[in-house]
Amino acid sequence: MIAPDLKENLAKSDGFATNLIKQINEYILKNTLNLPPEEVNILNEGYRVHEILSLDLFKERVSTIIWSIGYTRDYSLVQLPFLDAYGYPSTNRGVTSHPGLYFLGLPWMNTFRSGFLLGVGESAQYIADVICIE
């Protein structure tokens, strides 16, 4: 069962982003910095979608989900040869050479923003499209 709180969580995230941008703009004005004010991007696609309250992982062919957050990287859980000579995942925009192994949130996956929560959406959409094709 998936919690039926998508729209509530989206509203909280939107509120956080709006407040953060407001604080940044106030700082710019207060310190008379020669910078343009940031605009809030209105993204409302999530509010229009039907909420999925359950998901048959077997039927949808999802076998593993690794949710990782923190300050250091540790890939020891994944027992595949996917790291480059520097110990960094070898990917093309998050897609590895191993079917079903993808990465999100890595710095510079394809843009500077891909490693940040507020910029990961483009990378997530790309990987979702790849998965749909496979």
Secondary structure, 3 states (H helix, E strand, C coil): CCCCCHHHHHHHHHHHHHHHHHHHHHHHHHCCCCCCCCCCCCCCHHHHCCCCCCCCCCCCCCCCCCCCCCCCCCCCCCCCCCECCCCCECCECCECCCCCCECCCCCCCCCHHHHCHHHCHHHHHHHHHHHHHC
